[in-house]
Each structure stands twice: as structure tokens, then as C-alpha cells.
């Protein structure tokens, strides 16, 4: 029996501090979309995976930033992996796996002129979720942050905060591939152990009672590059251990000279970056981990809360619908 409605998640009220499940967002039922609703050049996609990213919290604040805030009653913004289930486009066919930014929704209509709509190219040694992880905006952020903003080179001593997250874990590995010595900072002993498995020369748990003392002891010759993913106390501590003319990468911040940057600054270079990242992935030089929350679109709000509580190691995704359960698989 065909579905008569589909769900979206909209912003119900702006959080004052933390996101409150059941209050910050609301599920909205919408009349189901069909091929008959498409115009020429449009595709109907069904979302399979939704990316959860730290930047999302900032999008909920009604303040000046690098993109407009999500409005009250508006569908929550977000990148996805989706399957084309109907098409009036010459560029995309039914069954194609694509990436795009339709937001927190089960299905969506996207014009094939939308630059975010791309075929999901999966390299050897890769899997579908990599296009939102190490080959998506998080991997690209790590790539450009390390190679361009930090200009990491052999012999550098690099410290990465949030090192077990989606961006941080790739940043650590890129620094190692470039010949640097890497100290990762994460929020649990399990994450510290995983960072050492990735190849980090050392790693610290910032929740340890003696973290400050450990940090100073592990940075005797001071820091050449600090890749910041979290700000706060760890960033302040890193400033106190910075070498003269060190490079601090403030990931996801306004474009300020410390130097802050956004992955969107490098749109024209995505293809070449993905090529190198995919090559490293295919050769087994980059590893990745992901945390997938099941339960459909309704689990997205709770998942975003858990993101800020550090539930994830690697990329955090919501499985909106398993491919075997999708509408397309039942056609």
C-alpha cells in the first residue's frame, strides 16, 4: 500500500542553551509527493541517511553567521544520502544514489540544477556512507584545513581537538600522511585507544582529572599546528603551548585570521580533494568509523542532542530508511 504522507522535521522553537527533545523540533506530516508532481529537470528522492554535524547547533541561533539561521516552522537543514525514486531529469535516473541537501525529510523534490545534488561515487574500499563522512563535507573540511590553512608538513607537531570525531579523525590521519607527529585529544579512554589505532603518536582524554598536566607534559617542544574542533578550554590551553608562528586552524568559525575557514570556501576544489581522499581510502591509508542511529527521521532530534554529548566516534548519521525498506525497493 502506497504511503499517503511523509514526514519532515521543522524547528519549533529556538533553544536557549541545549536542544530539548520534543520541544526544539517537531515532526510534520505532509501529503505524499509522486512523479506527477515533478517538473522537467526535477527528481524525487527518498532519504536513506541524514548527516548530523556540530555546526547544526549554530544554525538554530538567530544571529549573524556564515549562513542564515533556520527559521521557526522551517524544515531543518541537513545533508543526506538519498535514492532517486522518480525522475524528469536527463542527468539522474531512477535508482541512482545521490547526495544533496534536502534537509530533515523522508522524501524531497530537488532540481537537477541544484549544485548540492551529486551522484554518490563510491571508491574501492568504500561504502555508501563514506560520501557523507570521509568523502563528504567532514572529510573535505579536514583535508582543506590541514593542507591549505595549516599547510602541514613533515616534521610538524600537530595537535587535534575533537580528534575522534568525523572531521578530527580524518585530520589526524592526513597530518600523519604528510609526515607530521600527531597528538589527538578526545573525550573518553575508548576514543583515545582508537586514535592510537589510527596512527596518532599519542592521544589524551580531556575529561581526565590531570588533563592539563598531561597536555603540558606531551607538548614539551610546543605546537606547530593546532586543529581546533571544539574551542573552549582545550583551545585556551593550546594557545599557552603554541610555538612562535604556529598555525591555528579554527574549524567551522567565521573567516577570521587565526585562521578560520569553512569547507564551502573550497567548492571548486572538491573534485580534486575527493580524488585524493578516495585514493587514500582505496589504498587503506585512511580509516574511518561511524555511529549510525536507527529509528527513522524521528530519531534525528535525539541524535543531535547526543552528538553534543559525545556519543559518536567518527561520523554520526541517522538511518532514515534502510535501502531494503525504501519505497524504490518495493516498486
C-alpha positions in Angstrom: 0.0 0.0 0.0 1.4 3.4 -1.1 2.2 5.9 1.6 -0.2 8.8 1.8 2.1 11.1 3.8 5.7 11.7 4.5 7.4 13.4 7.5 9.7 16.4 7.8 11.3 17.8 11.0 10.8 21.5 11.5 12.2 24.0 14.0 9.5 24.5 16.7 11.4 27.0 19.0 14.9 28.3 19.4 16.9 26.5 22.2 18.1 28.8 24.9 21.1 26.5 25.7 20.9 22.9 24.8 18.5 21.2 22.4 15.4 19.8 24.2 13.9 16.7 22.6 10.2 17.2 21.9 10.4 21.0 22.2 13.1 22.3 19.9 11.9 20.3 16.9 8.5 19.0 15.7 7.5 16.3 13.3 5.3 17.5 10.5 3.1 15.3 8.2 2.9 16.3 4.5 0.9 14.9 1.6 3.0 12.4 -0.3 4.8 13.5 -3.4 4.6 11.5 -6.6 6.2 11.6 -10.1 3.2 13.6 -11.3 4.2 16.5 -9.1 7.6 16.8 -10.8 8.5 19.5 -13.3 11.1 19.0 -16.1 14.6 18.8 -14.6 13.4 17.7 -11.2 13.9 14.4 -9.3 12.1 12.9 -6.4 14.4 11.4 -3.8 13.9 9.2 -0.8 16.4 9.9 2.0 18.4 7.0 3.3 20.9 8.7 5.6 21.0 12.1 7.3 24.2 13.7 8.4 24.4 15.1 11.9 27.1 17.8 12.3 28.3 20.1 15.1 27.6 23.2 13.0 23.8 22.5 13.2 23.6 24.0 16.7 24.7 27.3 15.4 22.1 27.3 12.6 19.4 27.4 15.3 20.5 30.8 16.7 19.0 34.0 15.3 22.4 35.7 15.0 24.8 36.7 12.2 26.7 33.8 10.9 28.1 32.3 7.6 24.6 31.2 6.6 21.1 32.4 7.6 19.6 30.7 10.7 16.8 28.1 10.3 13.5 29.9 10.8 10.8 28.8 13.1 8.5 26.4 11.3 11.1 25.8 8.6 12.4 22.3 7.8 15.8 21.6 9.5 18.8 21.9 7.2 21.0 18.9 6.6 23.0 16.9 4.0 21.7 13.4 3.0 22.3 10.3 1.0 19.2 9.5 -1.0 17.9 7.3 -3.8 16.1 8.7 -6.8 12.6 7.2 -6.9 11.2 9.3 -9.8 12.9 11.5 -12.4 12.1 14.0 -15.0 15.8 14.8 -15.4 18.2 13.9 -18.1 21.1 13.9 -15.5 19.6 11.4 -13.0 17.8 8.1 -13.3 15.5 6.1 -11.0 17.7 4.0 -8.7 20.6 6.5 -8.7 22.2 7.1 -5.3 22.8 10.8 -4.7 24.0 13.3 -2.2 22.2 16.6 -1.6 20.9 19.0 1.0 17.1 18.4 1.1 17.1 18.7 4.9 15.4 16.6 7.6 12.8 14.9 5.5 11.8 11.4 4.3 11.4 12.5 0.6 12.1 15.6 -1.4 11.9 17.2 -4.8 15.3 18.6 -6.0 16.1 20.4 -9.2 19.0 18.9 -11.2 20.4 22.4 -11.3 21.0 22.4 -7.5 24.8 22.2 -7.1 24.4 20.1 -4.0 22.8 17.3 -5.9 25.5 14.9 -7.0 25.8 11.2 -7.9 27.3 9.3 -5.0 30.6 7.9 -6.3 31.8 5.2 -4.0 35.5 4.2 -4.4 37.0 0.8 -4.0 37.4 0.0 -0.3 34.5 2.4 0.3 30.9 2.2 1.3 27.8 4.3 0.7 28.0 6.3 4.0 31.5 7.5 3.1 30.0 10.1 0.8 28.7 11.9 3.9 31.8 11.1 6.0 35.4 11.0 4.8 34.4 11.9 1.3 31.7 14.4 2.4 31.9 17.8 4.0 33.6 16.5 7.1 36.4 14.8 5.2 36.8 17.8 2.9 36.9 20.1 5.9 39.8 18.0 7.4 41.6 18.0 4.0 41.5 21.7 3.3 42.1 22.7 6.9 45.2 20.6 7.1 46.6 21.0 3.6 45.7 24.7 3.0 45.0 26.5 6.2 47.6 24.7 8.4 49.9 23.9 5.5 51.0 20.8 7.4 54.4 19.5 6.5 56.8 16.7 7.5 58.3 17.3 11.0 55.4 19.4 12.3 54.0 18.7 15.7 50.2 18.7 15.3 47.5 18.7 18.0 43.9 18.0 17.0 41.0 18.6 19.4 37.8 16.6 18.9 40.1 14.1 17.3 37.8 11.1 17.4 35.0 12.9 15.6 34.3 12.8 11.8 36.5 15.7 10.9 39.1 15.3 13.6 39.9 11.7 12.9 40.5 12.4 9.2 42.6 15.5 10.1 44.8 13.4 12.3 45.4 10.8 9.5 46.1 13.5 6.8 48.7 15.1 9.1 50.3 11.7 9.6 50.3 11.1 5.8 52.1 14.4 5.4 54.8 13.3 7.8 53.8 15.1 11.0 53.8 13.9 14.6 50.2 14.0 15.9 48.7 14.3 19.4 44.9 13.7 19.4 42.6 15.0 22.1 39.2 13.2 22.7 36.6 12.7 25.4 37.0 9.1 26.5 39.5 6.4 27.0 38.0 4.3 24.3 38.4 7.2 21.8 42.0 7.6 22.9 42.6 4.0 22.2 41.0 4.3 18.7 43.1 7.3 17.9 46.3 5.4 18.7 45.0 2.6 16.4 44.5 5.2 13.6 48.2 6.0 13.9 48.3 9.0 16.2 51.6 9.2 18.0 49.8 9.9 21.2 46.3 10.8 22.5 44.7 12.3 25.6 41.4 12.2 27.3 40.4 15.8 28.1 38.0 14.6 30.8 40.9 13.1 32.8 41.4 14.9 36.2 45.0 15.6 35.3 44.5 16.5 31.6 46.1 20.0 31.9 49.2 18.5 33.4 49.3 15.7 30.8 48.8 18.2 28.0 51.8 20.3 29.1 53.9 17.2 29.5 53.0 15.9 26.0 53.9 19.3 24.4 57.5 19.9 25.6 58.6 21.4 22.3 55.4 23.4 21.8 52.8 23.1 19.0 53.4 23.8 15.3 49.8 23.2 14.2 46.6 23.1 16.3 43.4 22.0 14.5 40.5 23.1 16.7 37.1 21.4 16.5 35.6 22.3 19.9 37.0 25.6 21.2 36.8 26.3 24.9 39.3 25.1 27.5 41.4 22.9 25.1 41.8 25.8 22.7 42.9 28.1 25.5 45.4 25.5 26.8 46.8 25.1 23.2 47.4 28.8 22.9 49.5 28.6 26.0 51.6 25.9 24.4 51.9 27.5 20.9 55.2 27.8 19.2 56.1 31.2 17.6 54.5 31.4 14.2 52.4 28.3 14.8 49.3 27.8 12.7 45.9 27.5 14.5 43.0 26.2 12.4 39.7 27.3 13.8 37.4 24.8 12.0 33.9 26.0 11.3 34.4 29.5 12.6 33.8 32.9 10.9 36.6 33.7 8.5 38.9 35.3 10.9 42.7 35.3 10.8 43.8 32.7 13.3 42.8 31.3 10.6 39.1 30.4 10.5 37.7 28.7 7.4 34.7 26.9 6.1 34.7 23.9 3.7 32.4 25.9 1.4 35.4 28.2 0.6 36.8 25.3 -1.5 33.8 24.2 -3.6 35.8 24.5 -6.8 38.4 22.1 -5.4 36.1 19.4 -4.1 36.7 17.1 -7.0 40.5 17.0 -6.7 40.3 16.7 -2.9 37.8 13.8 -3.2 40.1 12.1 -5.7 43.0 12.2 -3.3 40.8 11.2 -0.3 39.3 8.3 -2.3 42.8 7.2 -3.3 43.9 7.1 0.3 40.7 5.2 1.2 41.2 2.7 -1.6 44.8 2.1 -0.6 43.8 1.6 3.1 45.8 4.7 4.2 42.7 6.3 5.8 40.4 4.5 8.2 37.0 5.7 9.3 34.4 4.8 11.9 30.7 5.8 12.0 27.9 5.8 14.6 24.5 5.2 13.0 21.4 5.9 14.9 18.4 3.9 13.8 14.7 4.7 14.3 13.9 6.9 11.3 13.6 10.6 11.0 12.0 10.9 14.4 15.4 9.9 15.9 17.2 12.9 14.4 16.4 15.3 17.2 17.6 12.9 20.0 20.7 12.1 17.8 21.6 15.8 17.5 21.4 16.1 21.3 23.7 13.0 21.7 26.1 14.5 19.2 26.9 17.3 21.6 27.2 14.8 24.5 29.9 13.0 22.6 28.0 9.8 21.8 29.7 9.3 18.4 33.1 8.0 17.4 33.7 9.1 13.8 30.8 10.2 11.6 27.3 10.4 13.2 24.4 9.5 10.9 20.7 8.9 11.2 19.3 5.9 9.2 16.1 7.5 7.9 15.3 4.4 5.9 17.4 1.3 5.1 17.8 0.8 1.4 16.0 -2.6 1.6 13.0 -0.8 3.2 12.8 2.1 0.7 9.9 2.9 -1.5 12.1 2.3 -4.6 12.9 -1.3 -3.5 9.2 -2.1 -3.3 8.3 -0.7 -6.8 
